[in-house]
Amino acid sequence: MKLDHVGIAVPNLAAAIEQWRPLVGPPESPPEEVPSNRVRVAFVAVGETHIELLEPADETSPVARFLESRGPGVHHLAFSVPRVDTALAEVRARGLRVVDERARPGARGRRVGFAHPSAFGGVLVEFVEGP
Amino acid sequence: MKLDHVGIAVPNLAAAIEQWRPLVGPPESPPEEVPSNRVRVAFVAVGETHIELLEPADETSPVARFLESRGPGVHHLAFSVPRVDTALAEVRARGLRVVDERARPGARGRRVGFAHPSAFGGVLVEFVEGP
């Protein structure tokens, strides 16, 4: 089990990259659009994990709604798992809620799926397929 | 630069340990009181980083106030640095606010210090001295 990344909701991606740069350095690749979540993201490597800065692509993005209700801050924790579908099924088998019943395309060409925040005490948990 | 841990505010430490166990396994050591923050904490190793579950020790704890205003969820991100005092001074030198002007005793016998959430776009950042 590895923490793949910490997702942070930000109102402005370029400004957030500059804000974090003195602490964690520059993003490892150019910003990327993730249509399935209506966000634009940048990943910064921090040891074996990453910080993912998430800017809403439009006002219908879940991240736009998060920013409105909670303000900027940590949005989710992403754990890498061998199979996202299996991880989601395990959450459901424990009687807990998921956002996604099956894996879908996420950032960096990876398959991803979200549990519901109620499954992990208010923390939105993402599963990311891969090493 | 390494992400030492992700701090998660929880109303009940024992319940939170059981909630996270299926995903990340058991804590690496028994729960510990941290008098300087009026919290009781448990660390769970996740690869090279950790999840720190934080339960308020009493209603005056900063974590009790966090739970009241935001509900359970991610409370802070902690980065390991060679010298906490230097890391705090660097934040102040950029004209940004800190919670602690100098390092103080934290969990696991480590020296720690917090920047102000405004310094990192709404994210409460802790510096932890050590590898």
Interface residues (C-beta under 8 A of the other chain):
Chain A: M1 K2 L3 V6 I8 V10 A16 Q19 W20 P22 L23 V24 G25 V46 G47 E48 T49 R70 G71 P72 G73 V74 L77 F79 E90 R94 P117 F120 G121 G122 V123 V125
Chain B: M1 K2 L3 V6 I8 V10 A16 Q19 W20 P22 L23 V24 G25 V46 G47 E48 T49 R70 G71 P72 G73 V74 L77 F79 E90 R94 P117 F120 G121 G122 V123 V125
